[in-house]
Amino acid sequence: MRRGVGARLGIGWTLHGDGGTPRPGEAVAPDERLSWGRTIGLGAQHVVAMFGATFVFPVLMGLDPNLAIMVSGVATILFLLIVQGKIPSYLGSSASFVGAVTVIRAGGGDSSTVTGAVLVCALVLGAVGLVVHFVGAGAVHRVLPPAVSGAVVMLIGFNLAPVVAETYWPQDQWIALITMVVVLTASVLLRGFWGRIAVFLGLAAGYALSWVFDLAFGPITAPDADGNVSTHPRLDLGGVADAPWFGLPQLHGPSFDLAAIVVVLPAVIALIAENTGHVKAVEQMTGSKLDGSLGRAIFADGLASALSSAVGGPPTTTYAENIGVMAATRVYSTAAYWVAAVVAIAFGLCPKFGAVIAATPGGVLGGITVVLYGMIGLLGAKIWVESRVDFADPVNLLPLAAGLVAGIGGVSLQITPSFEFSGIALGTLVTLIGYHVLRASVARVNR
């Protein structure tokens, strides 16, 4: 029987049972849905789960968080259509670019330069997705074995440590400390869905406490985001009253700079590893074989990031937070993600909402980033552990050790007076090239 157009696009859902709450042990498949009332409720959970990180990361990159929320909804719809509804996922703002963007801005790059570099990187990711789709998922594992991909993810996270220490934490160390404690406590002590949104809970708590501290103790004398010491309120909501309720976010076009592009390109490796891991997680939960859809997923992520950056938005990626919601509810219906995407687009069209986000105090960001950046780095270690990378093998140990120190320590290699490799870019090159050259050399010697 031929499938209808809706089914081929992944929007031909059938009702699971009577549409009520699934019985214990039952799961709702991606092409099924509950009643629309329950589906809307599940969609709202997905919005909350993605919300904190989706707007925190563009704030850290100096991009418009309102635009980020809106394009995340568009990106999710595009992703679901390309993977034909087989991989239920939400596409939120990616953390993998924050370190590279920090380097670009430190070198004088503006938002246009940032989004131009991200756009090129996204197109490369999309091209990789096409190759994987036609060649097979094994190509990813050959070029980016767990030893290499784990190291790149690790250096992307730990390279951000100075940003926390020098930019966010000093703005309000006590609010930062309290926010960090709330995130850690919520992550460990709360169960199920609430534990999955620990970052959002920490954000909300820090935001509210900043307002309370302003009332109780008055303005704070501390550095601002630019490092200039002044006396100012922790939470400044002056821009909220002036913002309209409805309107388009600020859009801008990209510009292209070779040095910025080189700095950002290593994030492709992190996104390939991230997408692969998330597809595997969904595969295990749903019991479906998804290797044949991996190329589509990577291509969709690249295309979504390209479209986002073309209008001034951040790069996107599949979100583990929403995968966690599915694991807790055992509802894998893509209909819930469509609801979440539509809600996100509606939020993005409310500038007043964006003004509230933009007012997030620096101390709150300090408490969140000290956890998030560390988690990004440790995801690299998780890849090593799960893949049982053998560090007794010098081919694994030595290029990874050299690449991590070069990347995290900010080592630079001057190519021309105006162009250099440094930080994440240099660390990735050392790791990737060093690993494959040494592996090929050992294979030749042992013939």
N, C-alpha and C positions, 0 to 999 in steps of 0.2 A: 504494500500500500504506500502510495506517495505521501510524504509528509507535507502539510500545509506550510504556507509562507511563514505564519506565526511560529510554528514549531521549529522551522529551520533557523529562525532568528532567535529562538530561545524565549519567545513570549507567548507560547501556546500552553499555558498552565492548565493542568487538570486539578480538580478539587481533591484534596487528601481526605479520605473518609467522608465524614459529614461536615468537614470544615472546622470542627471544634478542636480542642486541645488534643494532641496525639496521645495515645495510650502509652504507659510506661514501656520503654524499650523500642518504641517506634520512632522512625525518622521521616521527615518530610523531604522528599527528593527535590533537586534543583528545578525540575519541570513540573512540580506540584505546588499548590498553595493552600493555605488555610482560608477561612472566610476573610473577606476584605477588611473587616473590622480588626481581626487579629493580625492580618498582614500589615496593616497600617501601624499597629502597635509595635510589631517586630521591626518595621522600618524605622520607627522613632528610636528604638534601642540602638540600631546601627548608626543613626545620626549622632547620638550621644557618644557612642564608642569611638567614632572617628574624629569627633569634633575637636578635642583638645589638641592632638598632634597636628591635625590638618591646618589649624590657624597658627599654632605656635611656630612651626617651621618656617612659613613665609615671613612671620614677624622677625625671626632670627636672620633671615636672608634679606631683610629690608624691602620685601615685596608686599603688595596689598593683600591683607588677609581676607577681606571681603571677596575680592576676585578669586582668591584661592578656594574659598568655600564654594563659590558658584561653579568654577571650572572643575572642581572635584566631582560635582554631580554630573556635569556633561561628560567628563572622562569615564565615569562609571557606566553610564549608558552606552557610550561608544565601546567600552571593553566588553560588556555583556553581549552586545550585538556581534562583535567580531569573534568571540569564543562560542557563539551560538548558544549561550546560556548554560554551557557545560561546566563552567568554573564560577561558582558564586563568590564574588569578591567585590570589595569597595576600593576605589582608587582615591587615596588621599595624598596630601603633600608629602614628598619624599624627604627623609632626613639625610640621605646619602650625599646631598650636594652642599650641605651647610658649611662644611669645612672649606671646600673649594671656593664657595661664594665669599666667605670671610677673607680668603687670600686675595680674591679679585678686588673686593672693596678696599682692602688695605693698600692695594696698589693703585688706587684712584679710580677704579671702575665704577660705573653707575648702574642703575637697574637695567638700562638698555643693554649694556655690555654683559651683565649677568644673564639675562634671558636669551641673548644671542648665543652665548656659549652653551647654555642648557639646550637650546633648540638644535644645535649641531649634534650634541651628545644624544639627544632623543632620536634624531634621525639615524644615527649609528646604531642605537639600540633597536630601532625598528628594522634596520637592515639585518641585524643579527637574528631577529625573530624570523624573518623570511628564510634565512639560511637554515635555521634550526627546523623550520616547518618542512622544507624540501629535503634536507639532508638527514634529519633525525636528531633526537635529543642527545644521542651519544656524542655529538660534536661539542656540546657544551662541556661535557665532562672531560673530553680530551684536551681542549684548549685551556679550560679553567678547572683543573682538579681541585678537590677540597682544600689541599694545602695552600694553593695560591688564592682562591676566592676567600678563604677564611682570613688570610693575612691582610688582604685589601680591605675587607669589611672592618677588621680590627683597627687598621691605621686610620681609616676614615673617622671612626668614633673617637679614638684617643688623640688624634690630631687636634680635636676641638677643646681639649682640656684648658689651654691658655685663654680661650674665649670666655669660659666660665669664670676663671680666676681673675681676669683683667677687665672684663666688660660688664658682666651681669651681677656677679656676687657682690662686688664693692658698692653697688648702688643702694643696697639695703641688706646688710649681712644677716640681721635677725629675722626679717621676713623671709629671706632666702632659706635660712636654716629651718624655720618652722614649716615652710612649704615643702622642703625636702623630706622632713620627718613625716608629714601628712601623706606624701606620695609613698614612702617606704612602708608606713604602717598600713595604709589602705591596700597596698599590693599584697601584703603578707597576711593580714588578719581578716580581710573581707573575702568572701567566697563568691564564686560564680561571676555574674555580670558586674557586680559592684567592684570586684577586684580588678576586672578588665578595664575599668574607667578610672583607675587610680590617678592618672595624670590629670584628668579633668577635675576630679575631686580636689587634688592639691591646688590646681589653678583657681578653682572657685574659693577655696579656703584662704589662699594667699591674697586674692583680690579683695575679699571681704575684710581680712585682717589689716590690709593696708589702709582701708577706709577708717577702720576703728582706731588704728594707731595715729592717723592724722587728727582724729577728734580728740584722742586722749593725750597725745604728746606733741601735737603740732607738726609743722613741716620738718623735714630732715635736711641736714647739711651733709651732702655726699656727692660723689661724682655722678654725672648723668651718663647717658649712653655714649657720648663723645669723650668722656673722661674729664669734662670740665666740672670743677667743684662749685656748687651753688646751694642755696637754701631754697627748697621747693617742696610741694606736697608729694607724697608717695603716689597718690592716685589723683590724676587730673582729668576730670570729666568735662572740662570746658568745651571740648569739641563735640560732645554728644548732643547738647541742646541745639546746636546750629545745624546738625546733620539732618537731611530730609529722611522721611520714612521710606520713600521709594525712589530708586534711580539706579543707573548702571554703575558698576565699579569703574575706577580709572583704568583705562586701557593704554598701552604704549607698545610701540614696535621694537624689535630687537636691533642691535648693531653687533658687528662681528670683529673680534680681536683675537689674533692667533694665540697670544700668550694665555688669555683667559680660557680659550677653548682647550688648550693643552692641560691646563689645571683641572678642568672639569671632567675630561674624558675618562679618568679612572673610575668615576662613578658608574660607568656602564657595567663594569665587572660586578660591582655591588648590586646593581639592579638585576642583572642576570641571575646572580646567586639568590637574591631575595625572591624573585619571581619563581625560580625553580623550587625553592623551599616551600613557598606558599602553595604552589600547585601540588606538590607532594603531600602537604598537610591536608588539603581538600580531598585529594585522592584517597587518603587513608580514612577520612571521616565519612565520605560518601560511598566508598567501596567501588568507585568507578575507575577504570584505567584512563589516565589523562595524559600519558606521554605524547600521544598524537596531537594534543591541544597545546603543548608547551610553547611551540613556535608561535601559535596564534596569540597566546597570552603575552609573550615578550613583545611581539609586533604591536599588539594593542596598547601596551604600556608605552612603547616608544612613540606611537602615533598620538596618543592622548597627551603625552608630555610635550610633543612638538606643537600641537594645537594650543595648549595652555601657554607655553612660553612665547608663541607667536603674538599673543595679545597682552603679554606682560605678566602672566601667571607663573607659578612655580612648577617644577617637575612633579610628576605623580608616580605612585607605586601602589601595588596591592597591599592591603593593611592587615597585619596580624591581629590587631584589636578586634576587627570584625570577624575574623576567622575564629577568634576566641568566643565571640557571642554565639556563633553557630555551634561550636563545641558544647557550650553550656545549654543551649536550647534544643539541639538536634533538629533544628529547622534550617534546611539548606536552600530553601526556596529563593530563586532569583527575583521573584515578585517583590519580596521585602527590600531588596537592593534598589529596585526601580523606585519604590516609595521613598527610600532614603535619598536617592539622587534628586528626585523632584523637590523634596523638602530643602536640600542643600542649595539648589538653584534659587529657590524662593528666598532663603536667608541671604544669599549673595546679592539679591536685588534690593536689600534694605541697608542703605548707607548708615543709618543710625546704629544698627547692629554692628556694622564694621567699626564705627567710632568707639563703641564700647570695647571691642577687641583691641583696637589700636592703643587704648589707654592702659593696657596691662602693665603694671609696675615692673621696673627692671629687676627688683628683688625677687618678685614672683618667678620671673624667667630664670633667674639664677638658681633658685631651688629646684625648678623643673629640669633645667638643662644639665645640672650636675648628675642627675639620675639618668636622663635620656641619653646623653653622650656616652656615659659609661656603659649603658645597655647596648648601644650600637656597637661599641668596641668588643664587648663580650659575646655578641652574636657571632663574631669571627671565631672566638674560642669554641663556641657551641658547634660550629661547622666542623672544626677539627675533632672534637670529642665524638660527635655522632658518626663521623667518617673514619674514626680510628687512625688518624694521621700518625705515622711512625717518625718521631723526632730523633730516634736513634740513627736514622738514615741521614747522612750529612747533606744529601741532595734536597731533603725537606728542610733541615735545620738551618743551614748556612744562608741561602738566599733569602729565606724568610726573616732571619735575624737581622741581616744587613738592611733589607727593605723596610722593616719596621722602625729601626733606629733612624734611618735616613728620612722616612716619612714623618714620624712623630717628632723627631728632633729638629725638623726644619732644615736639614742639610740641603744645600743648593749646588747646582752644576751650571756654571755660566757658559752658554753656547756662543752668544754674540753680546755686544755691549747692551743691547736692548731686549735680549731673550735668554731665559734660563729655565731649567727644570729644578723644581724644589718641592719640598713637602710631600703631599699625597702623590703628585705626578711622578716625582723621582722615586719615591718608595715603591710605587706600583711597577715602574719599569724595572727596577732592580729585582723585585720579587718575580715578576712574570718572565723576563728574559733570562735572569739567572737560573731559575728553576728549569726551564726548558733546555737551555744550553747545557747545563750540568747533567740533566737526565739523558740527553742525546749523547753526550760524551761518555758517560758511564756505559750506556748501551753499546756504543761502538767498541769500547775497550774490552767489554765482556763477550764480544762475538767470537 
